[in-house]
């Protein structure tokens, strides 16, 4: 039986998707039985309105498809990725027309997977960068028949391509028997491990080890020295000594390290890009490998070394921190998906240095702040003044006497525990995730971090 829905995505639903909430499907509809089944993910196309499918969009579509497959593996499917797709599908096609073309495409192939997934996103522009203005997605069974499809045409202003990918996974999850992963104790599946090996990205275990090395090292930063290399700028061979000098001054003024100094320009650290791997994680991983190799061959006189990789006009700011022997301590990606980037709106190398400074100091303070937050949460005792249901146009959050909460946002639900800490800040703890301060309780209302207000009933 085919299930089709046309719906609007609200900001609240976006929030729900990004924190891992799941859609409550119509209980009268049978759930797709996807758990444990094989899935072929076709390139997830993203093009501007009226633009034909280009070679670059197919390449980027494969990258997005790989990320989609790796995430959906966490939910219990066994995915693979195809580098080919139904290129006859056009931007102006209706959802029904896309379904017909996808069926025709599959009929000409030897389908060996239990299911096949395809999606196409229409892109517009926002002040934050590319945004999705239409999405069409469909799932076919092994016979090539469409068993689920969905078209969405209304989105929040900041609904980016990354949000679109997460929304796609959330929609398939909601229409099926797939279960929410245990994010806290997850392990990479076969597909994710294969993609990690092919891309050169660090494994989950390596990221965890890197975090541990950073947390062990940060105790020594105030007595340590740091060399900041010229910012690598895409298509600029010399890099930017200015960016390094500005960042060094900010770090010295803040006393983060005993001393930070900018190295002279070294063209051996010219930024490079792999045109077949446009994803930013792949770019920063390549930068990290280059930097580590360089430091092993040319160790600095300081204890630590930092490299920033940026684009001008600014699209991203990447940071790689190593010890003097080239061992990775920290990677950091900042782009238009992030609040601090959008607030600063970086346009110059100096702006990139400001953003880099904020990211480094935030990472250094993160562990201490988290420990303080954990202590405050543990000390909280449910207070009758806080109990109740806080309602707004998008849904509600109910704070219960037993210390649990129920969050409902336009049909998305999740439960967890809550605490009210210093400044009447409401902190929600979702299962398997870090605690999130979401706003302040004040005179019978909840003022959210984004300015929205929920009224206590």
Secondary structure, 3 states (H helix, E strand, C coil): CCEEEEECCCHHHHHHHHCCCEECCCCCCCCECCCCCEEEECCCEEEECCCCCCHHHHHHHHHHHHHHHHHHHHCCCEEEECCCCCCCCCCCCCHHHHHHHHHHHHHCCCCCCCEEEEEEEEEEEECCEEEEEEEEEEEEECCCCEEEEEEECCCCCCCCHHHHHHHHHHHHHHCECCCCCCHHHCCCCHHHHHHHHHHCCCCHHHHHHHHHHHHHHHHHHHHCEEEECCEEECCEEEEEHHHHHHHHHHHHHHCCCCEEEECCCCHHHCCCCCCCCCCHHHHHHHHHHHHHHHHHHCCCCCCEEEEEEECCCCCEEEEEEEECCCCEEEEEEEECCCHHHHHHCCCCHHHHHHHHHHHHHHHHHHHHHHHHHHHHHHHCCCCCCCCEEEEECCEEEEECCCCEEEEEECCEEEEEEEEEEHHHEEEEEECCCCEEEEEEECCCEEEECCCCEEEEC
